[in-house]
Amino acid sequence: MKNQRIPKSLPFDPESGQNIILDSIADGVFTVDKDWRITSFNRAAQELTRVPREEALGQSCKDVLKADICEKNCCLRMTMKTGKPIINKRVNIIDANGRKLPISISTALLRNARGKLLGAVETFRDISVEEDLRKAIQGKYSFEDIISKNHRMLRLFDILPDIAASSSTVLIEGESGTGKELVARAVHNLSPRKRHPFVAVNCSALPDALLESELFGYKAGAFTDAKKDKPGRFSAAENGTLFFDEIGEITPAMQVKLLRVLQEKTYEPLGTTRSIEHNVRIIAATNRNLEDLVRRNLFREDLFYRINVFKIPLPPLRERMEDLPLLIDHFIDRFNILQEKNIEGISDEAMALLMAYRYPGNIRELANLIERAFILCKGGVIEKKHLPDFLFTANASPAGQTASSFRDLEADYLINALKQNNGNRHRTARQLGIHRSTLYRKIKALKLPPAD
């Protein structure tokens, strides 16, 4: 302790060996010298890490905090390198008892009265309560990896277990990118067939000849290159679920064969006349209006009624924009893990741009936008500059102005929701998935005009 360097810019009591002011702060605070050795360690830091001050002083900070960013993305090292502070970065540390603790940290350079660089200072606080609350909110609005607070999606959450418990064929309708396969997997995972395979086939990706062999398999010698037997997707999905994605794309000839398979519960591999019974649940999905295709004689009516036992319509993202912040948080968490980054969130200006966009590619397009932003984002927050230029053009108003205020976007969104419900605040709150008092508070805070 005698050789311990104490920053001159911090009030220090030589008799007690403590920094008086730092010990009065509720957040954990410690300082390091230019060799990353801890030079001061306040009382709150002791309590959060369970490491006594006497043990911490003189040690390398990474050996005391054991944070998940110490080796690759040390915030103190970044601050010492760039001279820029880091504010409220969410990380995890391991305390002396081996307990994982989520904390929020901030860093800054440490200089003496003459401006000489002494090292750096880090403050941190326990965010366990906030993390538990965040997980509770995510749990409330997530179901089998589907995330939503939209009233139509919440109703789907309620009935999905009942749909899964039956063996009936399900038809999922929705635009590309709305999560049709995710819903199909949820039905399978909740069903009695969950221990058996879930097999997906994209009907639009294969011509008839290949699709038939993929579905039903073939026997050796069925065609020139058939050297040995190959089982098809029906065989692979036995006792499980077979998911037909984009079923509206199959040809009339293939529709006839599929109808027979569904009616008779049997199929014939290519190269044989022997029928094989199957025990497979069928879930079909389409981004087209099958009823319209039936009217235009482009899809068989009998096949349509065979697969349309229970229809699940999925709303496009533009009709469930209240889900956007939840989905963005979800994708940020996902890409932080995949790309080993620690991006904390998104700025209000960037959120405003994303909220104003119409998303023809739906949730898949939103995921791509966030992934692209991750590539460009070097700091802790996704900014407008990390988003593609077409968002600025797509969001331009008739006056040529782009969305610049999240507050303005929220006001526009609430006004539109109120108009959709003819000014009925109770129905509007229910549609938005919020309490009526919350809606009243927002209306007052945003100074919205009375609904017509």
Wavefront OBJ file of the C-alpha trace (Angstrom):
o trace
v 0.000 0.000 0.000
v 2.964 2.332 0.686
v 3.834 2.511 -3.006
v 0.216 2.927 -4.103
v -0.224 5.967 -6.332
v -3.253 8.051 -5.412
v -4.596 10.524 -8.005
v -3.992 14.026 -6.707
v -7.239 15.254 -8.187
v -9.298 13.082 -5.825
v -9.717 14.083 -2.125
v -7.916 11.414 -0.135
v -7.698 10.850 3.619
v -4.169 9.509 4.326
v -5.096 8.393 7.863
v -8.015 6.142 6.853
v -6.606 5.235 3.429
v -9.969 6.075 1.852
v -11.306 8.546 -0.625
v -13.888 10.432 1.433
v -16.023 11.803 -1.405
v -16.025 8.587 -3.435
v -17.205 6.598 -0.417
v -20.273 8.811 -0.187
v -21.349 7.934 -3.754
v -23.959 5.213 -4.214
v -22.416 3.973 -7.475
v -19.284 1.882 -7.546
v -16.236 3.960 -8.481
v -12.623 2.963 -9.012
v -9.616 4.547 -10.683
v -6.700 2.955 -12.517
v -3.254 4.165 -13.439
v -1.790 3.919 -16.923
v -0.844 0.277 -16.239
v -4.471 -0.634 -15.407
v -3.686 -1.031 -11.689
v -6.488 0.034 -9.348
v -5.532 3.166 -7.409
v -8.791 3.807 -5.549
v -11.849 1.694 -4.844
v -14.885 3.136 -3.091
v -17.243 1.491 -0.613
v -20.002 0.841 -3.193
v -17.456 -0.893 -5.454
v -16.590 -3.193 -2.550
v -20.233 -4.033 -1.949
v -21.006 -4.715 -5.616
v -17.923 -6.845 -6.338
v -17.623 -8.404 -2.841
v -13.903 -7.610 -3.069
v -12.389 -5.746 -0.054
v -10.666 -2.487 -0.889
v -7.372 -3.777 0.505
v -7.391 -6.662 -1.955
v -8.477 -4.562 -4.933
v -5.883 -1.779 -4.612
v -2.860 -2.462 -6.774
v -4.528 -5.258 -8.730
v -5.299 -5.215 -12.439
v -8.896 -4.084 -12.882
v -9.759 -7.108 -15.057
v -8.808 -9.444 -12.195
v -11.209 -7.664 -9.837
v -14.255 -7.042 -12.027
v -13.954 -10.111 -14.298
v -16.252 -8.383 -16.815
v -17.298 -10.046 -20.064
v -15.660 -7.220 -22.030
v -12.265 -7.155 -20.279
v -10.317 -9.157 -22.839
v -11.628 -7.780 -26.152
v -13.667 -4.625 -25.621
v -12.360 -3.023 -22.428
v -14.063 0.351 -22.001
v -11.225 1.810 -19.916
v -8.728 0.839 -22.611
v -10.940 2.403 -25.278
v -11.236 5.632 -23.280
v -7.462 5.760 -22.697
v -6.899 5.184 -26.421
v -9.416 7.658 -27.827
v -9.788 10.141 -24.960
v -13.568 9.829 -25.284
v -15.801 8.858 -22.350
v -18.152 5.899 -22.535
v -21.593 6.352 -20.977
v -23.920 3.689 -19.539
v -22.575 0.608 -21.286
v -24.324 -2.577 -20.166
v -21.956 -5.413 -19.226
v -21.792 -8.375 -16.849
v -19.248 -8.912 -14.077
v -18.529 -11.880 -11.811
v -18.346 -10.972 -8.121
v -16.085 -12.653 -5.560
v -18.824 -15.187 -4.781
v -19.025 -16.262 -8.436
v -22.362 -14.529 -8.992
v -23.028 -12.960 -12.397
v -24.119 -9.347 -12.007
v -25.410 -7.041 -14.770
v -24.035 -3.514 -14.400
v -24.024 -0.238 -16.323
v -20.577 1.373 -16.593
v -19.246 4.799 -17.561
v -15.612 5.754 -18.072
v -13.556 8.945 -18.349
v -9.925 10.054 -18.342
v -8.328 10.994 -15.025
v -5.987 14.023 -14.900
v -4.356 15.980 -12.111
v -4.685 19.728 -11.551
v -1.963 20.412 -14.139
v -3.736 18.330 -16.793
v -1.277 15.462 -16.667
v -2.853 12.109 -17.532
v -2.909 9.844 -14.493
v -5.154 7.055 -15.768
v -8.893 6.595 -15.972
v -11.971 6.363 -13.775
v -14.903 3.985 -14.061
v -18.284 4.225 -12.368
v -20.718 1.348 -12.335
v -24.109 0.527 -10.881
v -26.184 -2.596 -10.388
v -28.955 -2.891 -13.000
v -30.316 -6.269 -11.874
v -33.765 -4.801 -11.239
v -33.869 -3.165 -14.681
v -32.704 -6.402 -16.306
v -35.350 -8.438 -14.483
v -37.991 -5.925 -15.584
v -36.758 -6.031 -19.176
v -36.901 -9.837 -19.172
v -40.393 -9.748 -17.673
v -41.583 -7.366 -20.413
v -39.954 -9.505 -23.098
v -41.575 -12.586 -21.600
v -44.974 -10.915 -21.579
v -44.745 -10.057 -25.259
v -42.931 -13.124 -26.586
v -44.263 -16.560 -27.352
v -42.230 -19.381 -28.903
v -39.714 -16.843 -30.304
v -42.545 -14.698 -31.749
v -42.350 -11.168 -30.343
v -45.355 -8.862 -30.368
v -47.662 -6.677 -28.296
v -50.093 -6.176 -31.201
v -53.641 -7.108 -30.226
v -54.078 -9.437 -33.221
v -50.843 -11.262 -32.446
v -51.700 -11.522 -28.744
v -54.985 -13.189 -29.691
v -52.963 -15.630 -31.802
v -50.739 -16.356 -28.773
v -53.888 -17.285 -26.831
v -55.188 -19.815 -29.358
v -51.884 -21.210 -30.675
v -51.732 -24.013 -28.042
v -55.263 -25.133 -29.032
v -54.323 -25.124 -32.724
v -51.188 -27.117 -31.933
v -53.058 -29.705 -29.858
v -55.177 -30.741 -32.847
v -53.963 -32.687 -35.866
v -55.812 -30.485 -38.369
v -54.134 -28.915 -41.383
v -53.215 -25.261 -40.900
v -52.912 -22.522 -43.532
v -50.775 -19.499 -42.636
v -51.306 -16.427 -44.806
v -49.038 -13.409 -44.775
v -46.675 -11.291 -46.810
v -43.070 -12.364 -47.275
v -41.030 -11.722 -44.152
v -43.924 -11.754 -41.661
v -42.687 -14.883 -39.870
v -44.842 -17.652 -41.347
v -42.251 -20.376 -40.746
v -41.745 -19.124 -37.187
v -45.466 -19.609 -36.520
v -45.385 -23.033 -38.175
v -42.499 -24.086 -35.933
v -44.380 -22.757 -32.902
v -47.397 -24.928 -33.791
v -45.099 -27.942 -34.131
v -43.184 -27.234 -30.895
v -46.427 -26.933 -28.923
v -47.954 -30.071 -30.426
v -47.784 -33.736 -29.366
v -45.503 -34.212 -32.401
v -42.756 -31.965 -30.990
v -40.356 -34.881 -30.373
v -40.554 -35.803 -34.055
v -39.145 -33.926 -37.083
v -40.247 -30.564 -38.428
v -39.456 -30.619 -42.156
v -39.818 -27.560 -44.396
v -40.011 -27.466 -48.188
v -40.101 -24.311 -50.313
v -42.577 -25.033 -53.094
v -41.492 -22.025 -55.169
v -37.834 -23.054 -55.291
v -38.239 -26.340 -57.187
v -39.754 -27.340 -60.553
v -42.423 -30.061 -60.560
v -40.119 -32.996 -61.307
v -37.709 -32.108 -58.509
v -40.491 -31.168 -56.098
v -42.184 -34.538 -56.609
v -38.976 -36.470 -55.929
v -38.195 -34.227 -52.951
v -41.610 -34.830 -51.413
v -42.130 -38.520 -52.146
v -38.601 -39.820 -52.715
v -37.633 -42.325 -55.403
v -36.451 -45.880 -55.950
v -33.161 -46.852 -57.580
v -33.550 -46.853 -61.335
v -36.538 -44.496 -61.361
v -34.535 -42.239 -63.699
v -31.048 -42.117 -65.170
v -29.146 -40.760 -62.156
v -31.154 -42.640 -59.515
v -28.394 -45.011 -58.373
v -29.991 -45.855 -55.026
v -33.206 -45.339 -53.089
v -33.767 -41.899 -51.647
v -36.496 -41.175 -49.063
v -38.511 -37.970 -49.549
v -39.683 -35.227 -47.196
v -42.856 -37.140 -46.264
v -40.691 -40.008 -45.041
v -38.374 -37.616 -43.189
v -41.344 -35.973 -41.449
v -43.017 -39.225 -40.353
v -44.919 -38.698 -37.074
v -43.929 -35.025 -37.249
v -44.843 -31.946 -39.278
v -44.304 -31.131 -42.946
v -44.318 -27.408 -43.736
v -45.201 -26.381 -47.312
v -43.886 -22.848 -47.738
v -45.387 -20.813 -50.612
v -47.888 -23.522 -51.517
v -49.630 -21.085 -53.868
v -46.731 -21.491 -56.318
v -47.222 -25.192 -57.139
v -48.520 -26.098 -60.596
v -51.981 -27.583 -61.282
v -50.402 -30.991 -62.017
v -48.640 -30.999 -58.656
v -51.814 -29.813 -56.948
v -53.584 -32.971 -58.116
v -50.872 -35.229 -56.698
v -50.749 -33.373 -53.406
v -54.535 -33.481 -53.042
v -54.480 -37.273 -53.406
v -51.763 -37.568 -50.770
v -53.748 -35.451 -48.324
v -57.035 -37.265 -48.986
v -55.755 -40.823 -48.878
v -52.900 -40.361 -46.388
v -50.627 -42.303 -48.748
v -47.922 -41.469 -51.300
v -45.938 -43.327 -53.946
v -42.177 -42.820 -54.365
v -41.074 -42.359 -57.982
v -40.300 -45.662 -59.650
v -42.824 -47.745 -57.728
v -46.560 -48.329 -57.668
v -46.599 -49.352 -54.009
v -48.396 -46.848 -51.804
v -46.883 -45.915 -48.452
v -49.065 -44.716 -45.607
v -47.919 -41.613 -43.769
v -48.632 -40.009 -40.408
v -47.626 -36.409 -41.104
v -49.297 -33.177 -40.077
v -49.452 -30.598 -42.860
v -48.923 -26.882 -42.320
v -49.045 -24.735 -45.453
v -48.095 -21.098 -45.934
v -48.580 -18.591 -48.723
v -47.968 -14.924 -49.446
v -50.740 -14.984 -52.048
v -54.512 -14.805 -51.749
v -55.504 -18.421 -52.396
v -59.216 -17.614 -52.562
v -58.490 -15.202 -55.383
v -56.383 -17.871 -57.131
v -59.303 -20.310 -56.798
v -61.676 -17.780 -58.401
v -59.199 -17.376 -61.276
v -58.882 -21.178 -61.685
v -55.181 -21.040 -60.769
v -55.547 -23.119 -57.608
v -57.754 -26.162 -57.116
v -60.798 -25.456 -54.974
v -60.798 -28.940 -53.431
v -57.133 -28.618 -52.435
v -57.786 -25.173 -50.987
v -60.550 -26.523 -48.730
v -58.347 -29.462 -47.772
v -55.543 -27.231 -46.467
v -57.739 -24.381 -45.212
v -59.047 -26.176 -42.113
v -57.677 -23.509 -39.786
v -56.395 -20.255 -41.268
v -53.871 -18.033 -39.458
v -53.604 -14.566 -41.071
v -50.409 -12.731 -40.103
v -50.529 -8.912 -40.231
v -47.714 -7.106 -42.039
v -45.268 -5.111 -39.939
v -46.775 -1.782 -41.061
v -50.005 -2.816 -39.273
v -48.225 -3.685 -36.018
v -45.760 -0.817 -35.697
v -46.130 -0.841 -31.913
v -43.933 -3.961 -32.124
v -41.038 -2.120 -33.759
v -39.197 -1.101 -30.531
v -39.585 -4.654 -29.163
v -38.280 -6.174 -32.396
v -35.366 -3.734 -32.603
v -34.329 -4.595 -29.024
v -34.585 -8.273 -29.918
v -32.394 -7.923 -33.006
v -29.845 -5.789 -31.123
v -29.550 -8.514 -28.480
v -29.216 -11.165 -31.195
v -26.550 -9.363 -33.228
v -24.608 -8.419 -30.084
v -24.169 -12.151 -29.516
v -23.535 -13.093 -33.148
v -21.096 -10.250 -33.836
v -19.588 -10.058 -30.324
v -20.460 -6.394 -29.911
v -21.980 -4.383 -27.065
v -24.374 -1.978 -28.780
v -26.792 -0.682 -26.163
v -29.636 0.658 -28.256
v -30.765 3.110 -30.893
v -31.048 6.894 -30.925
v -34.434 8.627 -31.051
v -33.632 10.053 -34.494
v -32.776 6.618 -35.909
v -35.877 5.137 -34.280
v -37.983 7.886 -35.851
v -36.669 6.989 -39.312
v -37.399 3.296 -38.774
v -40.882 4.035 -37.405
v -41.766 6.107 -40.482
v -40.844 3.383 -43.002
v -43.473 1.018 -44.497
v -41.418 -2.237 -44.631
v -42.409 -4.050 -47.822
v -40.044 -6.804 -46.657
v -41.601 -6.839 -43.175
v -39.698 -8.256 -40.173
v -37.007 -9.833 -42.344
v -36.251 -6.407 -43.828
v -36.097 -4.822 -40.359
v -33.618 -7.510 -39.251
v -31.455 -6.762 -42.303
v -31.489 -3.015 -41.528
v -30.332 -3.626 -37.950
v -27.653 -6.073 -39.098
v -26.399 -3.484 -41.595
v -26.307 -0.844 -38.852
v -24.206 -3.206 -36.708
v -21.567 -3.335 -39.429
v -21.209 0.466 -39.462
v -21.766 1.255 -35.774
v -18.474 1.704 -33.891
v -19.965 3.185 -30.725
v -22.622 2.058 -28.304
v -25.717 3.455 -30.039
v -27.113 3.036 -33.563
v -27.443 6.505 -35.128
v -29.169 7.873 -38.234
v -25.865 7.755 -40.115
v -25.789 3.966 -39.727
v -29.053 3.558 -41.658
v -29.249 3.348 -45.492
v -29.947 6.422 -47.589
v -33.205 5.073 -49.045
v -34.870 5.446 -45.619
v -34.370 9.204 -45.789
v -35.977 9.340 -49.242
v -38.775 6.887 -48.404
v -39.673 8.854 -45.285
v -39.698 12.239 -46.970
v -42.901 14.212 -46.521
v -44.540 16.183 -49.372
v -42.605 19.199 -48.123
v -39.374 17.250 -48.568
v -38.712 16.862 -44.853
v -37.778 13.568 -43.229
v -38.907 12.275 -39.874
v -36.697 13.917 -37.257
v -38.514 13.540 -33.980
v -39.591 10.350 -32.288
v -42.099 12.485 -30.366
v -43.704 13.646 -33.646
v -43.847 10.087 -34.948
v -45.425 8.850 -31.735
v -48.033 11.612 -31.990
v -48.827 10.704 -35.623
v -49.042 7.041 -34.699
v -51.482 7.686 -31.836
v -53.636 9.969 -33.987
v -53.879 7.290 -36.687
v -54.726 4.638 -34.098
v -57.462 6.849 -32.658
v -58.863 7.470 -36.146
v -58.935 3.719 -36.843
v -61.074 3.297 -33.715
v -63.312 6.321 -34.413
v -61.836 8.175 -31.446
v -62.700 5.414 -28.952
v -59.839 5.556 -26.464
v -60.710 2.269 -24.780
v -60.513 0.334 -28.076
v -57.394 2.274 -29.092
v -55.604 1.380 -25.855
v -56.585 -2.263 -26.287
v -55.323 -2.247 -29.877
v -51.997 -0.724 -28.825
v -51.618 -3.125 -25.909
v -51.411 -0.361 -23.287
v -53.585 0.695 -20.339
v -56.149 3.453 -20.886
v -54.439 5.674 -18.308
v -51.176 5.340 -20.263
v -52.973 6.405 -23.445
v -54.573 9.404 -21.679
v -51.166 10.394 -20.309
v -49.557 10.201 -23.757
v -52.395 12.194 -25.352
v -51.956 14.914 -22.722
v -48.140 14.904 -22.933
v -48.155 15.079 -26.728
v -50.928 17.731 -26.708
v -52.971 15.823 -29.265
v -56.129 17.415 -30.633
v -59.479 15.835 -29.635
v -60.324 12.834 -31.816
v -63.173 13.359 -34.242
l 1 2 3 4 5 6 7 8 9 10 11 12 13 14 15 16 17 18 19 20 21 22 23 24 25 26 27 28 29 30 31 32 33 34 35 36 37 38 39 40 41 42 43 44 45 46 47 48 49 50 51 52 53 54 55 56 57 58 59 60 61 62 63 64 65 66 67 68 69 70 71 72 73 74 75 76 77 78 79 80 81 82 83 84 85 86 87 88 89 90 91 92 93 94 95 96 97 98 99 100 101 102 103 104 105 106 107 108 109 110 111 112 113 114 115 116 117 118 119 120 121 122 123 124 125 126 127 128 129 130 131 132 133 134 135 136 137 138 139 140 141 142 143 144 145 146 147 148 149 150 151 152 153 154 155 156 157 158 159 160 161 162 163 164 165 166 167 168 169 170 171 172 173 174 175 176 177 178 179 180 181 182 183 184 185 186 187 188 189 190 191 192 193 194 195 196 197 198 199 200 201 202 203 204 205 206 207 208 209 210 211 212 213 214 215 216 217 218 219 220 221 222 223 224 225 226 227 228 229 230 231 232 233 234 235 236 237 238 239 240 241 242 243 244 245 246 247 248 249 250 251 252 253 254 255 256 257 258 259 260 261 262 263 264 265 266 267 268 269 270 271 272 273 274 275 276 277 278 279 280 281 282 283 284 285 286 287 288 289 290 291 292 293 294 295 296 297 298 299 300 301 302 303 304 305 306 307 308 309 310 311 312 313 314 315 316 317 318 319 320 321 322 323 324 325 326 327 328 329 330 331 332 333 334 335 336 337 338 339 340 341 342 343 344 345 346 347 348 349 350 351 352 353 354 355 356 357 358 359 360 361 362 363 364 365 366 367 368 369 370 371 372 373 374 375 376 377 378 379 380 381 382 383 384 385 386 387 388 389 390 391 392 393 394 395 396 397 398 399 400 401 402 403 404 405 406 407 408 409 410 411 412 413 414 415 416 417 418 419 420 421 422 423 424 425 426 427 428 429 430 431 432 433 434 435 436 437 438 439 440 441 442 443 444 445 446 447 448 449 450 451 452
